[in-house]
Every structure is written in C-alpha cells, then in structure tokens.
Amino acid sequence: MSLEIVRKIILENWPMFLRGAGITLYISIIATILGSIIGLLIGVIRTIPIPEKGLKRIILKLINWLLAAYIEFFRGTPMMVQAMFIYYGVAGVFGIQLNRLYAAIFIVSINTGAYMAEIVRGGIVAIDSGQYEAAEALGMNHIQTMMNVMLPQAIRNILPATGNEFVINIKDTSVLNVISVTELYFQTKTIAGNTFRFAEPYFVTCIIYLIMTYTITRILRTFEKRLDGPKNYNIIGNQMQVKRPEDIVSEVDDHWHEN
C-alpha cells in the first residue's frame, strides 16, 4: 500500500466517499431516533403491572408475548438477513418495490428498537421501586408515573447505551449494501472496482468510519457531562447559614496575619 496511491484515490474519489459517509450518517441518525422511540414505547408497555385476573391480564399477556417475540426475532437474526428478507421478500410476496433508502431506515429502525426496548426496560427496572410506590400513593397512574418520575431518571441511565447503539448503527449500515444502498461501504466497493485497488480505498474508509464514530462518542460524552452538572457546587439558601470551608480558611488566614 502506497501513501501516494491513497492520496490519489482520495483526490479523485472524494465526492463518492463524502456521499457515502453522508448517506451512512443520515440513515444512522434517523434510525437511531426512530429506534429509540420504538424502544421507549415498548419498554414502558412491558413495565405495566399485570393484574392477577380479568380481561386486562389476558390482553397484557398477549401484548407482552408479541413484543417479546419481536425483540427475540430482531435480536436473534443478523441485520443482513433481515434486510434481504424485508426488501426482497416484500417485493416478492406483495409485489411492492420499496425505495432502498426508506427500506434501509426501516430495517435499521426496527432492529435498533428491539435492542433499545431491553435497554429502556433495564433502565426503568434499575430505579428504586420505592419511587414507583410513592407515585402510586400520590394517586398517579402508570403513564403519569412513567412520564413524571421514572423516565426522566431512566433516560439519563440509558444515555451511554443509546450512544453506543448509535455508534453500532454507523458501522452496521455497511450490511445494507446487500440491497444496493449507496452508503459508505457500497461506495468503497465501487471505487475499488473502478481503480482495481483494494487496500487503499478500504484504508480510507476505515479512517472515515473512525472519524465518525470517535466524533459522535466525544459529542455524547460532552452531553452526558452537561446533564450531570458540575461536581463541585454550593448550596444556595442554606437555612442554617453554615459557612463554606474556603470561607473559614480565609477568615483564619486573615486573623493570623492580623496577629
């Protein structure tokens, strides 16, 4: 592999690399947002308490079974197989030709939703059950408890896992080349076929993927720190009017210098 050839490939094919990276980010961002919404809804539904008897119990049991089947199917099968089945299967069975880009977003979204559903459920379960009981004691129903008490805390807990899922989606879009989505990997294959060089184009692609994932990771880490707030803070409006340690030290120093 020659650096001169790498430079030449970048200069001659940068529009294709840029277009592929743009499509990859576009699919990843939209699919992660939609998948997070799907996972959030499923996670909330699966935490609804099931009564011991009655029609509501049967309905909730059936819904939970269907949601569990959806999660197990999309977590237990490769995204490449899902893409082939959904894109070509729908065309073959129903005679509907899907738009490749929309099909790609749909495939990644429902795949992400299956993972996010378990992440959200885990984030809710990790919260102290006493808070749920306290909300019930105040007369809140399940939806009110989720919206006002549990989810604000759960979202902070699941934020790192959500960011990790976003990074995974950026990389996993490469499997969508099987349905001819012109993302970064597909464009790289085209460049390699046109130039009859393989090491150099894929090296450039590795660097582009690394730049995208590293940038996204840094942005999410910064966002997490902003949510956490400053580690050192002062309590305002202290009823006991207790002096801060630094004020006490300053007064002692002043008194020492005066004497």
Kinemage of the C-alpha trace (Angstrom):
@kinemage 1
@onewidth
@group {chain A} dominant
@subgroup {mainchain}
@vectorlist {calphas} color= white
{ca met a 1} P 0.000 0.000 0.000
{ca ser a 2} L 1.400 3.357 -1.044
{ca leu a 3} L 0.571 6.699 0.553
{ca glu a 4} L 0.828 8.323 -2.868
{ca ile a 5} L -1.867 5.996 -4.203
{ca val a 6} L -4.011 6.704 -1.122
{ca arg a 7} L -3.675 10.437 -1.779
{ca lys a 8} L -4.552 9.957 -5.453
{ca ile a 9} L -7.630 7.870 -4.624
{ca ile a 10} L -8.853 10.473 -2.135
{ca leu a 11} L -8.377 13.347 -4.604
{ca glu a 12} L -10.083 11.514 -7.458
{ca asn a 13} L -12.944 9.953 -5.498
{ca trp a 14} L -13.626 12.259 -2.562
{ca pro a 15} L -17.193 13.084 -3.786
{ca met a 16} L -18.098 9.377 -3.636
{ca phe a 17} L -16.544 8.980 -0.183
{ca leu a 18} L -18.357 12.095 1.029
{ca arg a 19} L -21.682 10.996 -0.460
{ca gly a 20} L -21.348 7.549 1.101
{ca ala a 21} L -20.472 8.994 4.530
{ca gly a 22} L -23.442 11.355 4.285
{ca ile a 23} L -25.879 8.533 3.500
{ca thr a 24} L -24.396 6.459 6.352
{ca leu a 25} L -24.876 9.279 8.871
{ca tyr a 26} L -28.352 10.089 7.528
{ca ile a 27} L -29.563 6.502 7.958
{ca ser a 28} L -27.874 6.115 11.345
{ca ile a 29} L -29.246 9.330 12.860
{ca ile a 30} L -32.855 8.848 11.728
{ca ala a 31} L -32.865 5.107 12.517
{ca thr a 32} L -31.413 5.671 15.993
{ca ile a 33} L -34.051 8.312 16.786
{ca leu a 34} L -36.912 6.160 15.491
{ca gly a 35} L -35.487 3.050 17.149
{ca ser a 36} L -35.185 4.891 20.470
{ca ile a 37} L -38.843 5.968 20.252
{ca ile a 38} L -39.898 2.380 19.469
{ca gly a 39} L -37.769 1.054 22.330
{ca leu a 40} L -39.137 3.685 24.715
{ca leu a 41} L -42.750 2.772 23.925
{ca ile a 42} L -42.104 -0.966 24.197
{ca gly a 43} L -40.099 -0.533 27.398
{ca val a 44} L -42.940 1.415 29.029
{ca ile a 45} L -45.592 -1.075 27.879
{ca arg a 46} L -43.600 -4.059 29.179
{ca thr a 47} L -43.366 -2.483 32.636
{ca ile a 48} L -47.157 -2.144 33.047
{ca pro a 49} L -48.160 -4.213 36.105
{ca ile a 50} L -50.204 -7.274 35.111
{ca pro a 51} L -53.317 -7.836 37.263
{ca glu a 52} L -53.943 -11.275 38.750
{ca lys a 53} L -57.164 -11.852 36.799
{ca gly a 54} L -59.574 -10.323 34.317
{ca leu a 55} L -59.599 -9.337 30.633
{ca lys a 56} L -56.797 -6.782 31.146
{ca arg a 57} L -54.486 -9.584 32.262
{ca ile a 58} L -55.153 -11.582 29.072
{ca ile a 59} L -54.622 -8.530 26.836
{ca leu a 60} L -51.377 -7.521 28.560
{ca lys a 61} L -50.092 -11.103 28.455
{ca leu a 62} L -50.781 -11.268 24.705
{ca ile a 63} L -49.155 -7.877 24.055
{ca asn a 64} L -46.090 -8.820 26.113
{ca trp a 65} L -45.787 -12.102 24.221
{ca leu a 66} L -45.939 -10.342 20.846
{ca leu a 67} L -43.398 -7.726 21.926
{ca ala a 68} L -41.089 -10.420 23.314
{ca ala a 69} L -41.334 -12.303 20.001
{ca tyr a 70} L -40.464 -9.111 18.093
{ca ile a 71} L -37.450 -8.457 20.346
{ca glu a 72} L -36.161 -12.025 20.152
{ca phe a 73} L -36.553 -12.183 16.364
{ca phe a 74} L -34.667 -8.983 15.585
{ca arg a 75} L -32.027 -9.541 18.259
{ca gly a 76} L -31.514 -13.145 17.238
{ca thr a 77} L -31.122 -12.730 13.469
{ca pro a 78} L -28.420 -10.842 11.509
{ca met a 79} L -29.346 -7.445 10.085
{ca met a 80} L -28.097 -8.558 6.665
{ca val a 81} L -30.640 -11.392 6.610
{ca gln a 82} L -33.368 -9.025 7.832
{ca ala a 83} L -32.535 -6.575 5.036
{ca met a 84} L -32.742 -9.289 2.378
{ca phe a 85} L -35.971 -10.704 3.812
{ca ile a 86} L -37.751 -7.347 4.175
{ca tyr a 87} L -36.602 -5.722 0.922
{ca tyr a 88} L -36.809 -8.669 -1.460
{ca gly a 89} L -39.460 -10.593 0.499
{ca val a 90} L -41.969 -7.726 0.414
{ca ala a 91} L -41.312 -7.254 -3.307
{ca gly a 92} L -41.786 -10.952 -4.000
{ca val a 93} L -44.848 -11.599 -1.816
{ca phe a 94} L -46.793 -8.334 -2.171
{ca gly a 95} L -45.369 -7.050 -5.439
{ca ile a 96} L -44.298 -3.771 -3.786
{ca gln a 97} L -40.969 -2.240 -4.786
{ca leu a 98} L -39.653 -0.362 -1.767
{ca asn a 99} L -37.420 2.677 -2.001
{ca arg a 100} L -33.949 1.457 -0.989
{ca leu a 101} L -33.219 4.378 1.330
{ca tyr a 102} L -36.581 4.173 3.101
{ca ala a 103} L -36.236 0.399 3.379
{ca ala a 104} L -32.770 0.857 4.923
{ca ile a 105} L -34.100 3.327 7.517
{ca phe a 106} L -36.998 0.990 8.328
{ca ile a 107} L -34.708 -2.040 8.722
{ca val a 108} L -32.197 -0.289 10.984
{ca ser a 109} L -35.001 1.376 12.992
{ca ile a 110} L -36.848 -1.816 13.894
{ca asn a 111} L -33.552 -3.572 14.605
{ca thr a 112} L -32.490 -0.737 16.908
{ca gly a 113} L -35.938 -0.695 18.521
{ca ala a 114} L -35.535 -4.327 19.601
{ca tyr a 115} L -32.268 -3.555 21.388
{ca met a 116} L -33.482 -0.242 22.804
{ca ala a 117} L -36.589 -1.899 24.262
{ca glu a 118} L -34.436 -4.031 26.554
{ca ile a 119} L -32.129 -1.093 27.327
{ca val a 120} L -35.109 1.082 28.346
{ca arg a 121} L -36.691 -1.712 30.388
{ca gly a 122} L -33.392 -2.258 32.189
{ca gly a 123} L -33.081 1.479 32.860
{ca ile a 124} L -36.586 1.580 34.384
{ca val a 125} L -36.098 -1.569 36.463
{ca ala a 126} L -32.796 -0.171 37.827
{ca ile a 127} L -34.661 2.698 39.530
{ca asp a 128} L -35.640 2.129 43.155
{ca ser a 129} L -39.120 0.584 43.290
{ca gly a 130} L -39.903 2.827 46.252
{ca gln a 131} L -40.280 5.751 43.872
{ca tyr a 132} L -42.929 3.869 41.902
{ca glu a 133} L -44.777 3.051 45.129
{ca ala a 134} L -44.573 6.678 46.251
{ca ala a 135} L -46.048 7.822 42.926
{ca glu a 136} L -48.900 5.330 43.322
{ca ala a 137} L -49.511 6.646 46.834
{ca leu a 138} L -49.887 10.139 45.351
{ca gly a 139} L -52.603 8.821 43.021
{ca met a 140} L -50.603 8.685 39.790
{ca asn a 141} L -51.465 6.058 37.168
{ca his a 142} L -48.803 4.086 35.294
{ca ile a 143} L -48.406 6.585 32.447
{ca gln a 144} L -48.134 9.557 34.818
{ca thr a 145} L -45.585 7.688 36.932
{ca met a 146} L -43.504 6.847 33.877
{ca met a 147} L -43.615 10.365 32.420
{ca asn a 148} L -43.033 12.328 35.638
{ca val a 149} L -40.936 10.031 37.832
{ca met a 150} L -39.330 7.032 36.144
{ca leu a 151} L -38.458 8.048 32.574
{ca pro a 152} L -36.564 11.274 33.417
{ca gln a 153} L -34.216 9.158 35.541
{ca ala a 154} L -34.172 6.183 33.168
{ca ile a 155} L -33.215 8.331 30.161
{ca arg a 156} L -30.094 9.532 31.975
{ca asn a 157} L -29.255 5.921 32.887
{ca ile a 158} L -29.643 4.635 29.325
{ca leu a 159} L -27.895 7.533 27.582
{ca pro a 160} L -24.481 5.772 27.356
{ca ala a 161} L -26.114 2.626 25.939
{ca thr a 162} L -28.090 4.744 23.457
{ca gly a 163} L -24.888 6.415 22.288
{ca asn a 164} L -23.281 3.013 21.926
{ca glu a 165} L -26.234 1.876 19.811
{ca phe a 166} L -25.778 4.942 17.589
{ca val a 167} L -22.114 4.054 17.026
{ca ile a 168} L -23.089 0.458 16.235
{ca asn a 169} L -25.646 1.691 13.692
{ca ile a 170} L -22.997 3.761 11.912
{ca lys a 171} L -20.919 0.616 11.425
{ca asp a 172} L -23.827 -1.760 10.763
{ca thr a 173} L -25.142 0.303 7.850
{ca ser a 174} L -22.377 -1.380 5.840
{ca val a 175} L -24.512 -4.538 5.609
{ca leu a 176} L -27.147 -2.564 3.676
{ca asn a 177} L -25.016 -2.836 0.562
{ca val a 178} L -26.787 -6.186 0.005
{ca ile a 179} L -29.873 -4.218 -1.065
{ca ser a 180} L -27.711 -1.715 -3.011
{ca val a 181} L -27.988 1.214 -0.606
{ca thr a 182} L -25.255 3.644 -1.647
{ca glu a 183} L -23.738 4.062 1.822
{ca leu a 184} L -20.019 4.313 2.539
{ca tyr a 185} L -19.150 0.636 2.127
{ca phe a 186} L -21.066 0.393 -1.158
{ca gln a 187} L -19.255 3.457 -2.499
{ca thr a 188} L -15.918 1.984 -1.420
{ca lys a 189} L -16.647 -1.240 -3.310
{ca thr a 190} L -17.422 0.823 -6.396
{ca ile a 191} L -14.175 2.806 -6.063
{ca ala a 192} L -12.170 -0.398 -5.556
{ca gly a 193} L -13.761 -1.918 -8.661
{ca asn a 194} L -13.060 1.172 -10.751
{ca thr a 195} L -9.427 1.549 -9.669
{ca phe a 196} L -8.569 -2.152 -9.266
{ca arg a 197} L -7.038 -1.172 -5.918
{ca phe a 198} L -8.495 -2.639 -2.723
{ca ala a 199} L -6.189 -1.917 0.214
{ca glu a 200} L -6.088 1.856 -0.297
{ca pro a 201} L -9.851 2.557 -0.697
{ca tyr a 202} L -10.719 0.384 2.301
{ca phe a 203} L -7.987 2.048 4.355
{ca val a 204} L -9.569 5.432 3.598
{ca thr a 205} L -12.971 4.024 4.537
{ca cys a 206} L -11.619 2.744 7.864
{ca ile a 207} L -10.350 6.233 8.663
{ca ile a 208} L -13.717 7.808 7.750
{ca tyr a 209} L -15.632 5.336 9.943
{ca leu a 210} L -13.191 6.004 12.794
{ca ile a 211} L -13.601 9.773 12.466
{ca met a 212} L -17.410 9.491 12.503
{ca thr a 213} L -17.621 7.127 15.467
{ca tyr a 214} L -14.992 8.980 17.506
{ca thr a 215} L -16.665 12.354 16.898
{ca ile a 216} L -20.090 11.019 17.868
{ca thr a 217} L -18.644 9.423 21.015
{ca arg a 218} L -16.966 12.690 22.089
{ca ile a 219} L -20.177 14.680 21.479
{ca leu a 220} L -22.236 12.234 23.541
{ca arg a 221} L -19.683 12.245 26.375
{ca thr a 222} L -19.819 16.051 26.481
{ca phe a 223} L -23.632 15.925 26.548
{ca glu a 224} L -23.557 13.415 29.427
{ca lys a 225} L -21.249 15.672 31.447
{ca arg a 226} L -23.574 18.629 30.891
{ca leu a 227} L -26.513 16.560 32.125
{ca asp a 228} L -24.581 15.535 35.230
{ca gly a 229} L -23.773 19.172 36.048
{ca pro a 230} L -20.750 20.406 37.997
{ca lys a 231} L -19.213 18.049 40.538
{ca asn a 232} L -18.481 20.901 42.949
{ca tyr a 233} L -21.407 23.106 43.863
{ca asn a 234} L -22.596 25.326 46.694
{ca ile a 235} L -25.974 25.006 48.352
{ca ile a 236} L -27.871 28.288 47.962
{ca gly a 237} L -30.232 29.421 50.666
{ca asn a 238} L -28.798 27.228 53.446
{ca gln a 239} L -31.234 27.648 56.343
{ca met a 240} L -28.513 27.035 58.943
{ca gln a 241} L -26.231 29.600 57.283
{ca val a 242} L -23.254 27.278 57.592
{ca lys a 243} L -20.060 28.803 56.273
{ca arg a 244} L -18.248 27.213 53.398
{ca pro a 245} L -14.884 25.582 54.201
{ca glu a 246} L -12.996 28.037 51.988
{ca asp a 247} L -14.584 30.994 53.860
{ca ile a 248} L -13.465 29.561 57.195
{ca val a 249} L -9.921 29.074 55.897
{ca ser a 250} L -9.879 32.639 54.556
{ca glu a 251} L -11.020 34.058 57.921
{ca val a 252} L -8.385 32.053 59.792
{ca asp a 253} L -5.675 33.327 57.445
{ca asp a 254} L -6.821 36.938 57.881
{ca his a 255} L -6.879 36.573 61.665
{ca trp a 256} L -3.418 35.009 61.637
{ca his a 257} L -1.948 37.842 59.559
{ca glu a 258} L -3.554 40.483 61.822
{ca asn a 259} L -1.919 38.954 64.895
